[in-house]
């Protein structure tokens, strides 16, 4: 019997399981393959994303073009990105968990809050895994210990703490957080207010905006981190 692994390498073929290992979702691969040589425009539909049940109902072998289809990896990445950003987190968690380091699999709630930010940046779960293993989002799971030099100033953090503490917990979302501090930051100088806010929450010069970070961390953790550096 022929060695299938050698045949695969010789002809440049890639097994379906390899796409799974690279972080492609089954939904994306099926959707992508269905549109190789067949177009939903034959049914009068001007869209590309379909559920499996929709494809079963729509696909007609008679409508497949006779010419050879072109396998476009960029298009597959586009499909995968669409599913990563639109599927409910609960439906994705089983796949996401497999691409996380074991020590980072226990904080499902934080990953869920963080996922909309992550999904916008990636095309595959393998990309997500590389970033996670490199510590891209570690500050969401462990409070940073920023230096006075990086903070630059903490003079206005007491007022930021007061403004954020006044928000009802159920309203502690990014838009409300921004609204709560924006006028004060504009009056004092946004860099003097928003820079130490970002650094206190993340310990980094670059991150998602501090309002989004605060919303993901939650009110209690946000205030704890701000109070830690308040009198630096």
C-alpha positions in Angstrom: 0.0 0.0 0.0 1.3 3.5 -0.8 2.5 5.7 2.0 -0.1 8.4 2.1 2.1 10.9 4.0 4.7 10.7 1.2 2.0 11.0 -1.5 0.7 14.1 0.2 4.1 15.7 0.3 4.9 14.7 -3.2 1.7 16.3 -4.7 1.5 19.2 -2.3 -1.8 18.0 -0.9 -2.9 19.1 2.5 -5.2 16.9 4.6 -8.3 18.4 6.1 -7.1 17.8 9.6 -4.0 19.9 8.9 -6.4 22.9 8.4 -7.9 22.2 11.8 -4.5 22.1 13.4 -3.8 25.5 11.7 -6.8 27.0 13.4 -9.4 26.9 10.6 -13.0 26.3 11.7 -15.0 23.5 10.1 -17.8 26.0 9.2 -15.4 28.2 7.3 -13.7 25.4 5.4 -17.1 23.9 4.3 -18.4 27.3 3.3 -15.2 28.0 1.3 -15.1 24.6 -0.4 -18.8 24.9 -1.4 -18.1 28.1 -3.3 -15.2 26.6 -5.3 -16.7 26.4 -8.8 -20.2 27.2 -7.6 -21.8 30.6 -7.0 -24.9 31.3 -5.0 -25.7 34.0 -7.6 -27.2 31.1 -9.6 -29.9 31.2 -6.9 -30.2 34.9 -7.1 -28.2 35.4 -3.8 -25.6 38.1 -3.5 -23.8 36.8 -0.4 -21.1 34.3 0.5 -21.6 33.2 4.1 -24.0 30.3 4.5 -24.8 27.7 7.2 -24.3 24.1 6.4 -28.1 23.6 6.3 -28.4 26.5 3.8 -25.7 25.0 1.6 -27.4 21.6 1.6 -30.6 23.3 0.4 -29.0 25.5 -2.2 -26.1 23.6 -3.7 -26.7 22.0 -7.0 -24.0 20.0 -8.8 -25.4 20.9 -12.1 -24.5 24.6 -11.5 -20.8 23.9 -10.8 -18.6 25.4 -13.5 -16.7 23.0 -15.7 -13.3 24.7 -15.4 -10.9 24.0 -12.6 -11.5 26.0 -9.4 -8.6 28.1 -7.9 -7.8 27.4 -4.3 -7.3 30.9 -2.8 -5.8 30.8 0.7 -6.5 34.5 1.2 -10.2 33.8 0.6 -10.2 30.9 3.0 -8.6 33.2 5.6 -11.3 35.8 4.9 -14.0 33.1 5.5 -12.4 32.0 8.7 -12.1 35.6 10.0 -15.8 36.1 9.3 -16.7 33.1 11.4 -14.3 34.0 14.2 -16.0 37.4 14.5 -19.6 36.3 14.1 -20.1 32.9 15.7 -21.2 33.0 19.4 -18.3 32.7 21.8 -19.9 29.6 23.4 -19.8 27.9 20.0 -16.1 28.8 19.6 -14.8 28.1 23.1 -14.1 24.4 22.5 -11.9 25.3 19.5 -10.3 28.3 21.2 -9.4 26.3 24.4 -7.3 23.9 22.4 -5.1 26.7 21.1 -4.4 28.1 24.6 -1.5 27.2 26.8 -2.9 25.0 29.6 -2.3 27.6 32.3 -4.5 30.1 30.4 -7.5 27.9 29.9 -9.2 28.5 33.3 -10.3 32.1 32.8 -13.1 31.5 30.2 -15.1 34.6 31.4 -12.2 37.0 30.7 -11.5 35.4 27.3 -15.2 35.8 26.5 -15.1 39.5 27.3 -11.8 39.9 25.4 -12.7 37.9 22.4 -14.4 40.7 20.3 -11.1 42.6 20.4 -9.0 39.5 19.6 -11.1 38.2 16.7 -10.7 41.5 14.8 -7.0 40.9 14.7 -6.7 37.3 13.5 -7.6 35.1 10.6 -6.9 31.7 12.3 -6.7 30.3 15.8 -3.1 29.5 15.1 -2.4 33.2 14.9 -4.3 33.7 18.2 -2.3 30.9 19.8 1.0 32.6 18.8 -0.1 35.9 20.3 -1.4 34.3 23.5 1.8 32.3 24.0 3.8 35.5 23.5 1.9 37.2 26.4 -0.1 39.6 24.2 -3.0 39.8 26.6 -1.3 38.7 29.9 -2.2 42.0 31.6 -5.9 41.0 31.6 -5.1 38.0 33.8 -2.4 39.4 36.1 -2.2 43.0 37.3 0.8 44.9 36.0 3.2 46.7 38.2 4.1 49.8 36.1 6.9 52.2 37.0 6.5 55.8 37.9 8.6 56.7 34.8 6.1 54.9 32.5 3.1 56.4 34.2 4.6 59.9 33.9 2.0 61.4 36.2 -0.7 60.1 38.6 -1.9 63.6 39.7 -5.3 63.2 38.1 -6.0 59.6 38.9 -7.9 60.3 42.1 -10.6 62.1 40.1 -10.7 59.4 37.5 -11.2 56.9 40.3 -14.0 59.0 41.7 -15.7 59.2 38.3 -15.4 55.5 37.6 -16.5 54.5 41.1 -19.7 56.5 40.6 -20.8 54.4 37.7 -23.4 51.7 38.6 -21.7 48.3 38.1 -24.3 47.2 35.5 -23.4 50.3 33.4 -19.7 49.8 33.5 -19.2 49.4 29.7 -16.8 51.0 27.4 -19.0 53.8 26.1 -20.1 54.8 29.6 -16.6 54.7 30.9 -15.4 57.0 28.1 -18.3 59.4 28.8 -17.6 59.4 32.5 -14.0 60.6 32.1 -14.0 62.4 28.7 -14.9 65.9 29.8 -12.5 65.8 32.6 -9.7 64.5 30.3 -10.5 67.2 27.8 -10.4 69.9 30.4 -7.1 68.8 32.0 -5.4 67.5 28.9 -6.1 64.0 27.5 -2.6 62.8 27.6 -2.3 63.7 31.3 -5.4 61.7 32.1 -5.7 58.9 29.6 -2.0 57.9 29.4 -1.7 57.0 33.1 -5.1 55.4 33.0 -3.9 53.1 30.2 -0.6 52.3 31.8 -2.2 51.7 35.3 -4.5 49.1 33.7 -2.1 47.5 31.3 1.5 48.4 32.2 2.1 49.0 28.5 2.5 51.9 26.1 0.3 50.2 23.5 -3.0 48.4 24.1 -6.6 48.6 23.2 -8.1 51.9 24.4 -8.3 52.2 28.2 -12.1 52.4 28.1 -12.3 49.0 26.4 -9.6 47.6 28.7 -11.5 48.8 31.8 -14.8 47.3 30.6 -13.1 43.9 30.0 -11.4 44.0 33.4 -14.6 45.0 35.2 -15.2 47.8 37.7 -13.7 46.2 40.8 -10.4 45.2 39.1 -10.1 48.5 37.3 -10.4 50.5 40.5 -8.0 48.1 42.3 -5.4 48.7 39.7 -5.9 52.5 39.7 -5.7 52.7 43.5 -2.4 50.7 43.4 -0.7 53.5 41.4 -2.8 56.4 42.7 0.0 57.8 45.0 3.1 56.9 43.0 
